[in-house]
Every structure is written in C-alpha cells, then in structure tokens.
Amino acid sequence: MEQLAKSRGLRFLTNTNDLDHWGRDWTHYFPVNALGVIFPKTVADVSEILKHCHTHRICVVPSGGRTGLVGGAYATQGELILSLSQMNRILDWDPLGLTVKVEAGVIHETLQDYLRPKGFHWPVDLAAKGSCQIGGNLATNAGGVRVIKYGMTRRWVQSLTVVMANGKILELNGDLEKNNTGPCLRDLVIGSEGTLAVIAEARLKVTHLPRQCLTLFAPVENPAAALTLLQSLRECGAPLLAFEFIDKASLDLVLKHCGDPNPFGEFMSDAVLIDLETTDVSDVYAKTALDPRTILGESHSQVQKFWHYREIITEALDSMGFVYKHDVSLPQREIPRFLKTVDQEFSRRFPGATNFVFGHFGDGNLHLNFGYSAKDPDGRRLAHCEAANDWLFNLVHQYRGAISAEHGIGLLKRAYLRFTKSPEELAILHALKKAMDPHAILNPGKGVV
Ligand SMILES: Cc1cc2nc3c(=O)[nH]c(=O)nc-3n(C[C@H](O)[C@H](O)[C@H](O)COP(=O)(O)OP(=O)(O)OC[C@H]3O[C@@H](n4cnc5c(N)ncnc54)[C@H](O)[C@@H]3O)c2cc1C
C-alpha cells in the first residue's frame, strides 16, 4: 500500500496516533485496529486503491467526517481507512437543472455556504454539518431536522459516481431527473454505509431557501401533548419546516452546559422547537393549543440560541460521563405509549441513569440516551446497556418501529437486525452484497450486509 501511495503521490499514515484519530467515529466505544489511512485525491486514485485491495484481499473502511453515531467508520479488524477528505471540490453548478456536483469529501456546511448566496440549499440539515461530509451523508441516507418538509437524503440525489470493490467506476443515473429503466442502483448505494461501493462524486438536487421562517419555542406537558400540538398544526395547514422535541432532562442539561437561564422562567418542562415557513403565526396561535409561555423568536440571535440548544444536546450528553444512544423510529401515534412503557422499566433496569429523550418528533424519530454522570473506564456500563438491547428492540418491534431511524446500522446495531428486517429481506440483501463485493472487502462487519 505504501508503494501504491508513493507512486500516486498520496498521503498514507500508519503512525499509532494517526490511526487512533482517523480510525474512529463519535461512538468512541471500540478499540481501533487499522492498517493505515490513505487519502485519494481523484476518482482514479480510489479506483486504483480498491483494485489493489481487491487483488490482495485488504479490507477497507470508507471514511467521511467520522461524525457517525453507530461505529460505521470504525476500523477494528486491521482495515485500510480510505479517507475521502482530500476529495473536497465543488465541481459544477447547474442553475437550469438546479443541481450541484461535488466530490464526496466536501464538508456539508461548505456546500451550504456555497449555495446560500445563490438563494438555494441542499435541504438536508443536521447538527454535525460543520464536520460531516456529503459522502457520509449519502452513505448513511442522513435524516436531520428538516425531514418533515423535505424528506431524507436519498430524495435529493440525482446521480452518483461510485467505485466498486474491484475498482470499477460506475456512473449511476447520469444527469437525469427521470430515468425509469428498471431498479435503481443509485438508491441502493445510498444508505449502504460503505458496504456496497465507495461514493466518490455526487450530483445533488437543490431547492430555494425558505423565503421566510418563524421559530417558536414552546413548553409542552409531555410527549403526548407535543404530538397533539403537531396534529393541530397539521390540521390548520401550518407550513412546518421542523418540529423537534426536547424533554425536560435534555433541556435542563443543555441549559446547564451553556450556562443559560431557563427561557420559560421558573417553569421547567418538556419543549418543542418549531420552524414554520411563514411571516404570520396568528392562525397558529388561534387554532392550536400553544402554551401561553411559548416564545416567538424575535431576533436572529434568539432563534440561533434556541436552535443551539437543540443542536448541542449530543455534545452536552457526550461531556457528561457515559451515554448509550438509541435512534428509533415509530408510528407517531405510538410514541406516547412506547415512551410510557420504557419509563415504567427504566429505573429498575438502569439504576443511577437518566433517559434523555429528544428528536425529530415530526417524523416519528426519537433519540433515547441512557446517560450516567460517571465515565465507564472498564466498559461495564456499555456491556450493561448492550445487554438491555433485546428488551428495548423487542418493544420497538411490538410497536412496529425500526431500530435505526437515521443513524444506520454500523457496528452497533448489526446484531439486532432481526428486530426490523425479515430473514427473507436479509437474504436478498446478502445476495446483492455478494454480487457487488464478492470478497467482502468493503466495511466488513458493518451495516445490513
Ligand atoms: C452532533 C451530531 C448530530 C447528528 N445529527 C444527525 C441527524 O440529525 N440526522 C442524522 O441522520 N445523523 C445525525 N448525526 C450522525 C452523522 O452526522 C450522520 O450519520 C452523517 O451523515 C455521517 O457523515 P460523516 O461524513 O461523518 O460519515 P462517517 O461517520 O465518516 O461515516 C458514516 C458511514 O458512511 C460510510 N462512508 C462515509 N463516507 C463514505 C463514502 N464516500 N462512500 C461510501 N461510504 C462512506 C462510512 O464507512 C460509515 O459507514 C449526528 C451526529 C452528530 C455528532
């Protein structure tokens, strides 16, 4: 590999500290074991590297911004880390087709900064935007805070340039909006977490920035009240851009983390953060049961502050000690009953822990976070939380939910796929993996396949 890197003028790192840095994502649960990190600069570089790995049976972990929350970008079995971070150019802007072509390593926020002055955005929006890469967003089919309006990442992709495990370069879908020539490989690669192909370039669809936006920060009594409010907003035709739930424990945590007073004064409760594409909320106030303590964001800085509370929760949780994260999806009407059932058993199963609940309620996506104020030096808490997965995922299954809503499978959820996918579905996916990566060199042990 060293020779290949040298011959193509590519950076190749093997130093232990570098491997430890590049070999992990935000989960931080696993020890890193990597062969090295290589930084291709072109699609041809990716192709040559994979050809070499295919011939010599070297396993590869495609690596983006490493903000993943399920261990998908971890190297734990002596794999080569293939970092896309030097493939970070914006290649083409098409104002007629409303698309932008990028290399996979473009940082999400860099793309938005490029589009904003033109009046457009790629409408995937997530708190990790400052570090995650477009390739990582595509490989995880990322969700985020605007799914309620725009849907998930897959909807905003026109075409991909991918490199297969054997080094073959495929153009998936060209520059076409419409192409009904059979099943779509592009859509299969999106969300496959680096297990079917490496995404090297993408042409993304963009849309106009919302022309106006008002933000409401509203206390709610409990999750059921949050959903009643959501229903009444939908019934009165409110133009929802985001509807995010933050429970009392999470709100308390972020306020302490930021050193800020409670925006609702003495009253501490669950809350929802709502973005509406409008300049007039009189109808919303008249037709929904908004709490009178609801705050309408009046200045840019106030709105930013409310969103900062929502976006900093993951970081605040990470700094508190040890946290075990879940990202589940449920039919919205089942959320209150599901959470009540979890609550009934939580303190017995997790003495000393708090369940911090927040998430994209507008799409039925909850993040449950089992948090302890002390660290987990010997891995006992991690083992304890993992041992409870069967209990939690059985509940998710009973309520007809999914064990991963938007973060993917990675290393963390692989043992629990049976709770969401049938054996028949898994068998088809395994056959596809065999066809696309016969020696199983791409991200082994991760994802669905
Ligand atoms: C604070 C915070 C907030 C977050 N909020 C959200 C959220 O709201 N919604 C959401 O969906 N996620 C969220 N995430 C999770 C994470 O940011 C997303 O999964 C993101 O899409 C990962 O992008 P990345 O570049 O960091 O990918 P990485 O973590 O580097 O990789 C993720 C997976 O994609 C694969 N991969 C990466 N690049 C490529 C490529 N070019 N080709 C093929 N495979 C590749 C990796 O092998 C790995 O399996 C959040 C994370 C943090 C830390």
The ligand as an SDF file (V2000), in Angstrom:
LIG
                    3D

 53 58  0  0  0  0  0  0  0  0999 V2000
  -23.8900   16.2700   16.8830 C   0  0  0  0  0  0  0  0  0  0  0  0
  -24.3830   15.2630   15.8920 C   0  0  0  0  0  0  0  0  0  0  0  0
  -25.6490   15.3930   15.3520 C   0  0  0  0  0  0  0  0  0  0  0  0
  -26.1180   14.4710   14.4180 C   0  0  0  0  0  0  0  0  0  0  0  0
  -27.3710   14.6430   13.9080 N   0  0  0  0  0  0  0  0  0  0  0  0
  -27.8200   13.7830   12.9740 C   0  0  0  0  0  0  0  0  0  0  0  0
  -29.1180   13.9580   12.4110 C   0  0  0  0  0  0  0  0  0  0  0  0
  -29.8800   14.8390   12.7900 O   0  0  0  0  0  0  0  0  0  0  0  0
  -29.5080   13.1010   11.4500 N   0  0  0  0  0  0  0  0  0  0  0  0
  -28.6950   12.0720   11.0070 C   0  0  0  0  0  0  0  0  0  0  0  0
  -29.1070   11.3230   10.1210 O   0  0  0  0  0  0  0  0  0  0  0  0
  -27.4780   11.8770   11.5560 N   0  0  0  0  0  0  0  0  0  0  0  0
  -27.0140   12.6910   12.5020 C   0  0  0  0  0  0  0  0  0  0  0  0
  -25.7770   12.5120   13.0440 N   0  0  0  0  0  0  0  0  0  0  0  0
  -24.9520   11.3560   12.5950 C   0  0  0  0  0  0  0  0  0  0  0  0
  -23.9550   11.6900   11.4560 C   0  0  0  0  0  0  0  0  0  0  0  0
  -23.6210   13.0380   11.4530 O   0  0  0  0  0  0  0  0  0  0  0  0
  -24.5360   11.3070   10.0940 C   0  0  0  0  0  0  0  0  0  0  0  0
  -24.6960    9.9090   10.0420 O   0  0  0  0  0  0  0  0  0  0  0  0
  -23.6660   11.7510    8.9090 C   0  0  0  0  0  0  0  0  0  0  0  0
  -24.4020   11.5680    7.7240 O   0  0  0  0  0  0  0  0  0  0  0  0
  -22.3450   10.9990    8.8250 C   0  0  0  0  0  0  0  0  0  0  0  0
  -21.4850   11.6610    7.9060 O   0  0  0  0  0  0  0  0  0  0  0  0
  -19.8940   11.5290    8.0460 P   0  0  0  0  0  0  0  0  0  0  0  0
  -19.2720   12.1770    6.8810 O   0  0  0  0  0  0  0  0  0  0  0  0
  -19.4550   11.9890    9.3680 O   0  0  0  0  0  0  0  0  0  0  0  0
  -19.7430    9.9390    7.8870 O   0  0  0  0  0  0  0  0  0  0  0  0
  -18.8200    8.9280    8.6930 P   0  0  0  0  0  0  0  0  0  0  0  0
  -19.1770    8.9050   10.1300 O   0  0  0  0  0  0  0  0  0  0  0  0
  -17.4050    9.1540    8.3440 O   0  0  0  0  0  0  0  0  0  0  0  0
  -19.2960    7.5500    8.0190 O   0  0  0  0  0  0  0  0  0  0  0  0
  -20.5990    7.0780    8.1800 C   0  0  0  0  0  0  0  0  0  0  0  0
  -20.7590    5.8080    7.3350 C   0  0  0  0  0  0  0  0  0  0  0  0
  -20.6850    6.1310    5.9620 O   0  0  0  0  0  0  0  0  0  0  0  0
  -19.5960    5.4510    5.3290 C   0  0  0  0  0  0  0  0  0  0  0  0
  -18.9970    6.4050    4.3820 N   0  0  0  0  0  0  0  0  0  0  0  0
  -18.5190    7.6450    4.6500 C   0  0  0  0  0  0  0  0  0  0  0  0
  -18.1320    8.2390    3.5010 N   0  0  0  0  0  0  0  0  0  0  0  0
  -18.3700    7.3580    2.5040 C   0  0  0  0  0  0  0  0  0  0  0  0
  -18.1710    7.3860    1.0920 C   0  0  0  0  0  0  0  0  0  0  0  0
  -17.6700    8.4430    0.4530 N   0  0  0  0  0  0  0  0  0  0  0  0
  -18.5360    6.2890    0.3750 N   0  0  0  0  0  0  0  0  0  0  0  0
  -19.0690    5.2060    0.9790 C   0  0  0  0  0  0  0  0  0  0  0  0
  -19.2580    5.1220    2.3020 N   0  0  0  0  0  0  0  0  0  0  0  0
  -18.9140    6.1940    3.0460 C   0  0  0  0  0  0  0  0  0  0  0  0
  -18.6850    5.0210    6.4530 C   0  0  0  0  0  0  0  0  0  0  0  0
  -17.9540    3.8560    6.1210 O   0  0  0  0  0  0  0  0  0  0  0  0
  -19.6730    4.7810    7.5740 C   0  0  0  0  0  0  0  0  0  0  0  0
  -20.2380    3.5070    7.4570 O   0  0  0  0  0  0  0  0  0  0  0  0
  -25.2900   13.3870   14.0090 C   0  0  0  0  0  0  0  0  0  0  0  0
  -24.0120   13.2620   14.5540 C   0  0  0  0  0  0  0  0  0  0  0  0
  -23.5550   14.1740   15.4870 C   0  0  0  0  0  0  0  0  0  0  0  0
  -22.1720   14.0150   16.0270 C   0  0  0  0  0  0  0  0  0  0  0  0
  1  2  1  0
  2  3  1  0
  2 52  2  0
  3  4  2  0
  4  5  1  0
  4 50  1  0
  5  6  2  0
  6  7  1  0
  6 13  1  0
  7  8  2  0
  7  9  1  0
  9 10  1  0
 10 11  2  0
 10 12  1  0
 12 13  2  0
 13 14  1  0
 14 15  1  0
 14 50  1  0
 15 16  1  0
 16 17  1  0
 16 18  1  0
 18 19  1  0
 18 20  1  0
 20 21  1  0
 20 22  1  0
 22 23  1  0
 23 24  1  0
 24 25  2  0
 24 26  1  0
 24 27  1  0
 27 28  1  0
 28 29  2  0
 28 30  1  0
 28 31  1  0
 31 32  1  0
 32 33  1  0
 33 34  1  0
 33 48  1  0
 34 35  1  0
 35 36  1  0
 35 46  1  0
 36 37  1  0
 36 45  1  0
 37 38  2  0
 38 39  1  0
 39 40  1  0
 39 45  2  0
 40 41  1  0
 40 42  2  0
 42 43  1  0
 43 44  2  0
 44 45  1  0
 46 47  1  0
 46 48  1  0
 48 49  1  0
 50 51  2  0
 51 52  1  0
 52 53  1  0
M  END
$$$$
